[in-house]
Amino acid sequence: MVETAKITLYNVKRCGYYTGRGTQPLFGDLTQVLPALQRWVEGKQLAATKTYEPAEDSPLLPAYLMGMDSFRGSYLLTLWNQVPDTDGQMPSVSADSQVGHAEVHMNEIEPGSIPGFASYFWIDPQAGTVASVKFHHLLGGVHQFNHYLQGYMRSSSPWCVYEDPAGDEDLRLVGYRAAAADDPQDLFPRFQATMVTKRGPRQELLDNVGNITKVHRKTVLKLNRPEPVAVFQRLLRLAGLSGVPAHRDQVKLAYEMPVQLTRDELEEIIDSHDAEDFTSDWEDVGLQLRGEANVKWLNRAIARDDFDLDVERDNAEVVNGPSLARELWRNRAAISGLATPL
């Protein structure tokens, strides 16, 4: 069955075990980490594949490795990203509820199950790239993916050295080593995949920062939360209108403002934009140069496009891993081509 997937390309900036100030890993590159991870998850229950514990009050929730498929040297990781629940129930709100009188339904979760959604990451070790593959979900789970691999390298990889203390104490991690005969070292496991951005508007804007006259922002307000609703109601009042339109769960909002930016301020805007996990193509940040009518939108420089993939599904939520791995390999050249400069 042919389905349209939105693919975003990332470069693997760091992967391996580093000294404190080292810029190159001593060992543990992609060609070593991925086969080791595949061996580690073999035969495990899903709950045992969690590799990190989110910090208290962190918005990041755990991720689990639902499946891992390899094809011609590439690897597809299917993560299951946990979402919040309330005492074993998933809350939902009636779309036709009035603001201030929302009707909330608590939907039972199957005992022993983990509420969440699937995300897909295709890694090409030869190219040093990761492709985030999104189907019907808006969120890609890139932050969870980075934390997942680094968490595996930190505590569960074959390069971890544990000391078994006397008594009932837990095993203690004492360091990392490349081979069993080596002494453990105090190293830093690191994994980081960063979004590929094409040369074009970014460099042009940085070179002409003194000529930037306006910043444009397009965003989506989610009307199922009180804060965006309050913002939207204020905007309606300013426009001489009243009341949130019925049966709307979100609204698109666009605005612009005159600016005078320094290079540091522009770099901060670009970095903040690239770190954001946009949920739609509408959301974007644009800048306008003096004397030019066209806005230079930052999203248009991201290595991203839609692909029609002939895949199978295991169920309504999860795409079959082997079929997706084959299709991504078949489109390898086009996916790599996403990084072609504008």
C-alpha positions as CSV (number, residue, x, y, z in Angstrom):
1,M,0.0,0.0,0.0
2,V,1.4,3.4,-1.0
3,E,1.5,5.9,1.8
4,T,2.9,9.4,1.9
5,A,5.7,10.0,4.5
6,K,7.4,13.2,5.4
7,I,11.1,12.6,5.7
8,T,13.6,14.9,7.4
9,L,17.3,14.4,7.1
10,Y,19.7,14.7,10.1
11,N,23.5,14.4,10.3
12,V,25.1,12.3,13.0
13,K,27.3,14.9,14.7
14,R,28.5,12.7,17.5
15,C,28.6,9.0,18.1
16,G,31.0,7.2,20.4
17,Y,33.0,7.3,23.5
18,Y,35.0,10.6,24.0
19,T,37.6,11.9,26.4
20,G,36.5,15.1,28.2
21,R,37.8,17.5,25.6
22,G,38.0,15.0,22.7
23,T,36.3,15.8,19.4
24,Q,36.8,12.4,17.9
25,P,35.6,9.2,19.6
26,L,38.1,6.6,20.8
27,F,35.6,3.9,19.7
28,G,31.9,3.2,19.3
29,D,31.0,4.7,15.9
30,L,27.7,3.9,14.1
31,T,29.0,0.7,12.5
32,Q,29.7,-0.6,16.0
33,V,26.8,0.8,18.0
34,L,24.0,-0.3,15.8
35,P,24.8,-4.0,15.5
36,A,25.5,-4.1,19.2
37,L,22.1,-2.5,19.9
38,Q,20.4,-5.0,17.6
39,R,22.0,-7.9,19.6
40,W,21.1,-6.3,22.9
41,V,17.3,-6.0,22.2
42,E,17.0,-9.5,20.7
43,G,14.5,-11.5,22.7
44,K,13.8,-8.7,25.2
45,Q,10.4,-7.6,26.3
46,L,9.4,-4.1,25.3
47,A,9.6,-2.8,28.9
48,A,13.2,-4.0,29.2
49,T,14.3,-1.9,26.2
50,K,14.1,1.5,28.0
51,T,17.5,3.1,28.1
52,Y,17.0,6.4,30.1
53,E,14.9,7.8,32.9
54,P,13.7,11.3,32.3
55,A,14.6,13.9,34.9
56,E,11.9,14.9,37.4
57,D,9.5,17.5,35.9
58,S,11.1,16.9,32.4
59,P,8.6,17.1,29.5
60,L,10.6,14.2,27.9
61,L,9.0,10.8,28.5
62,P,10.5,7.3,28.1
63,A,10.9,5.6,24.7
64,Y,11.1,1.9,24.0
65,L,12.6,0.0,21.0
66,M,9.6,-1.7,19.4
67,G,11.6,-3.0,16.4
68,M,14.9,-2.9,14.7
69,D,15.4,-4.0,11.1
70,S,18.6,-3.9,9.0
71,F,18.8,-3.9,5.2
72,R,22.0,-3.7,3.2
73,G,24.0,-2.1,5.9
74,S,21.3,0.4,6.9
75,Y,19.1,0.2,10.1
76,L,15.6,1.1,10.9
77,L,14.6,1.8,14.5
78,T,11.0,1.8,15.4
79,L,10.5,3.6,18.7
80,W,7.5,3.5,20.9
81,N,7.2,7.0,22.5
82,Q,5.3,7.0,25.8
83,V,2.7,9.7,26.3
84,P,1.2,10.9,29.6
85,D,-1.7,9.1,31.2
86,T,-3.8,9.7,34.3
87,D,-4.0,6.7,36.7
88,G,-4.1,4.3,33.8
89,Q,-6.6,6.3,31.7
90,M,-6.1,8.6,28.7
91,P,-8.1,11.8,28.9
92,S,-9.8,13.3,25.9
93,V,-12.1,16.3,25.6
94,S,-15.3,16.8,23.6
95,A,-14.6,19.0,20.6
96,D,-18.0,20.7,20.8
97,S,-17.6,21.6,24.5
98,Q,-17.8,25.3,25.4
99,V,-14.7,27.0,26.7
100,G,-14.9,26.9,30.5
101,H,-17.3,24.0,30.5
102,A,-15.2,21.3,28.7
103,E,-16.4,17.8,29.0
104,V,-13.5,15.4,29.6
105,H,-13.7,11.7,29.0
106,M,-11.3,9.2,30.7
107,N,-10.5,6.3,28.3
108,E,-9.3,3.1,29.9
109,I,-5.9,1.8,29.0
110,E,-5.4,-1.9,28.6
111,P,-3.7,-3.2,31.8
112,G,0.0,-3.7,31.4
113,S,0.2,-1.6,28.2
114,I,2.1,1.6,27.5
115,P,0.2,4.5,25.9
116,G,2.1,6.2,23.1
117,F,2.9,6.4,19.4
118,A,5.4,4.9,17.0
119,S,8.2,6.8,15.3
120,Y,10.7,5.7,12.7
121,F,14.4,6.5,12.2
122,W,16.4,5.2,9.3
123,I,20.2,5.3,9.8
124,D,22.7,5.1,7.0
125,P,26.1,4.5,8.6
126,Q,28.0,4.9,5.4
127,A,26.5,8.4,4.9
128,G,26.4,9.3,8.6
129,T,22.8,10.3,8.4
130,V,19.5,9.7,10.1
131,A,16.1,10.1,8.3
132,S,13.1,10.8,10.5
133,V,10.1,9.2,8.8
134,K,6.6,10.5,9.8
135,F,3.3,9.1,8.5
136,H,0.1,10.3,10.1
137,H,1.6,11.6,13.3
138,L,2.7,15.2,13.6
139,L,5.5,14.6,16.1
140,G,8.7,12.8,15.1
141,G,10.2,12.0,18.5
142,V,13.7,13.2,17.5
143,H,14.6,14.2,21.1
144,Q,13.6,10.8,22.4
145,F,15.7,9.2,19.6
146,N,18.8,11.1,20.6
147,H,18.2,10.3,24.3
148,Y,17.5,6.7,23.5
149,L,20.8,5.9,21.7
150,Q,22.9,7.9,24.2
151,G,21.2,6.2,27.1
152,Y,22.0,2.8,25.5
153,M,25.6,3.8,25.1
154,R,25.8,5.1,28.6
155,S,24.6,2.1,30.5
156,S,23.7,-1.0,28.4
157,S,26.3,-1.3,25.6
158,P,29.0,-4.0,25.5
159,W,31.6,-1.3,26.2
160,C,30.2,-0.6,29.7
161,V,32.3,-2.0,32.6
162,Y,30.4,-2.8,35.8
163,E,31.8,-3.7,39.2
164,D,29.9,-6.3,41.3
165,P,30.2,-5.0,44.9
166,A,29.9,-7.2,47.9
167,G,26.6,-7.6,49.6
168,D,23.2,-6.5,48.2
169,E,24.5,-3.3,46.5
170,D,23.6,-2.7,42.9
171,L,26.2,-3.1,40.1
172,R,28.3,0.0,39.7
173,L,29.5,1.4,36.4
174,V,33.2,2.0,36.6
175,G,34.0,3.1,33.0
176,Y,34.2,2.0,29.4
177,R,36.6,0.0,27.3
178,A,37.0,-1.0,23.7
179,A,38.1,-4.6,24.4
180,A,37.8,-7.0,27.4
181,A,41.6,-6.9,27.9
182,D,41.7,-3.1,28.3
183,D,41.4,-1.2,31.5
184,P,38.2,0.8,31.9
185,Q,38.5,4.5,31.2
186,D,36.5,7.5,32.4
187,L,34.9,8.4,29.1
188,F,31.8,10.2,27.9
189,P,29.3,8.3,25.7
190,R,27.7,10.7,23.2
191,F,25.1,10.6,20.5
192,Q,23.7,13.6,18.7
193,A,21.8,13.9,15.4
194,T,21.3,17.4,14.2
195,M,18.9,18.6,11.5
196,V,20.5,19.1,8.0
197,T,19.9,22.6,6.7
198,K,20.7,23.6,3.2
199,R,22.9,26.4,2.3
200,G,20.8,29.3,1.1
201,P,18.6,31.6,3.1
202,R,20.5,31.0,6.4
203,Q,23.9,32.1,5.0
204,E,22.4,34.8,2.9
205,L,20.6,36.2,6.0
206,L,23.7,36.0,8.1
207,D,25.7,37.8,5.5
208,N,23.0,40.6,5.3
209,V,21.9,40.8,8.9
210,G,22.1,44.6,8.8
211,N,19.5,44.7,6.0
212,I,16.8,42.5,7.8
213,T,13.8,44.8,8.4
214,K,11.0,42.3,9.5
215,V,10.6,39.0,11.2
216,H,7.6,36.9,10.3
217,R,6.1,34.1,12.4
218,K,3.5,31.5,11.5
219,T,2.3,29.2,14.2
220,V,-0.6,27.0,15.2
221,L,-2.6,27.6,18.4
222,K,-4.0,24.4,19.9
223,L,-7.4,25.2,21.3
224,N,-7.6,22.1,23.5
225,R,-5.4,23.9,26.1
226,P,-6.4,27.0,28.1
227,E,-3.3,29.1,27.4
228,P,-3.7,29.2,23.6
229,V,-7.4,29.7,24.0
230,A,-6.8,32.8,26.1
231,V,-4.3,34.2,23.6
232,F,-6.8,33.6,20.7
233,Q,-9.6,35.3,22.6
234,R,-7.5,38.4,23.2
235,L,-6.6,38.5,19.5
236,L,-10.3,38.2,18.6
237,R,-11.2,41.1,20.9
238,L,-8.5,43.2,19.3
239,A,-10.1,42.5,15.9
240,G,-13.5,43.4,17.2
241,L,-14.7,39.8,17.2
242,S,-15.9,37.5,20.0
243,G,-16.0,33.8,20.7
244,V,-13.9,30.9,19.5
245,P,-15.3,29.4,16.3
246,A,-17.2,26.2,17.0
247,H,-15.7,22.8,16.2
248,R,-12.2,24.1,15.9
249,D,-9.4,22.4,17.7
250,Q,-6.7,24.6,16.3
251,V,-6.2,27.9,14.4
252,K,-3.4,29.2,12.2
253,L,-1.8,32.4,13.3
254,A,0.6,34.6,11.3
255,Y,2.2,37.9,12.4
256,E,5.1,40.1,11.6
257,M,7.1,42.8,13.3
258,P,9.9,45.3,12.4
259,V,13.3,44.4,13.8
260,Q,16.9,45.4,13.8
261,L,19.0,42.4,14.6
262,T,22.6,41.7,15.5
263,R,24.3,38.6,14.1
264,D,24.2,37.0,17.5
265,E,20.4,37.6,17.7
266,L,19.9,36.2,14.3
267,E,21.9,33.1,15.1
268,E,19.8,32.7,18.2
269,I,16.6,32.9,16.2
270,I,18.0,30.3,13.7
271,D,19.2,27.9,16.4
272,S,15.8,28.2,18.3
273,H,13.9,27.5,15.1
274,D,16.1,24.4,14.2
275,A,15.6,22.9,17.7
276,E,11.8,23.1,17.5
277,D,9.9,20.0,16.5
278,F,7.3,21.7,14.2
279,T,4.0,19.8,13.9
280,S,3.0,21.2,10.5
281,D,4.4,22.7,7.4
282,W,2.5,25.9,8.2
283,E,4.7,26.7,11.2
284,D,7.7,28.7,10.3
285,V,9.9,31.7,10.9
286,G,10.8,34.1,8.1
287,L,12.9,37.2,7.6
288,Q,12.6,40.0,5.1
289,L,15.5,42.0,3.6
290,R,15.2,45.7,2.9
291,G,13.9,46.3,-0.6
292,E,12.7,42.7,-1.2
293,A,9.1,41.7,-1.3
294,N,9.7,38.0,-0.7
295,V,10.1,36.5,2.8
296,K,12.9,34.1,3.3
297,W,11.3,31.2,5.3
298,L,13.7,29.1,7.4
299,N,11.7,25.9,7.0
300,R,12.3,26.0,3.2
301,A,16.0,25.4,3.9
302,I,15.4,22.3,6.0
303,A,16.3,19.0,4.3
304,R,12.8,17.7,4.2
305,D,10.3,16.4,1.6
306,D,7.3,14.1,1.1
307,F,7.9,10.6,-0.3
308,D,5.4,8.0,-1.5
309,L,6.5,4.7,0.0
310,D,5.0,1.3,-0.8
311,V,4.8,-0.2,2.7
312,E,2.8,-2.7,4.7
313,R,1.2,-2.1,8.2
314,D,1.3,-4.4,11.1
315,N,-1.8,-2.6,12.5
316,A,-3.4,0.9,12.2
317,E,-0.6,2.5,14.2
318,V,2.6,0.6,13.3
319,V,4.2,0.3,9.8
320,N,5.8,-3.0,9.1
321,G,9.6,-2.6,9.7
322,P,11.1,-4.8,7.0
323,S,8.9,-3.3,4.3
324,L,9.7,0.3,5.4
325,A,13.5,-0.5,5.6
326,R,13.4,-1.9,2.0
327,E,11.5,1.2,0.7
328,L,13.8,3.6,2.4
329,W,16.9,1.9,0.9
330,R,15.2,2.0,-2.5
331,N,14.8,5.8,-2.1
332,R,18.3,6.2,-0.6
333,A,19.6,8.5,-3.4
334,A,16.6,10.8,-3.2
335,I,16.8,10.9,0.6
336,S,20.5,11.8,0.5
337,G,19.6,14.4,-2.2
338,L,17.5,16.3,0.4
339,A,20.8,17.9,1.5
340,T,21.5,19.3,-2.0
341,P,22.0,23.1,-1.6
342,L,19.2,25.4,-2.8
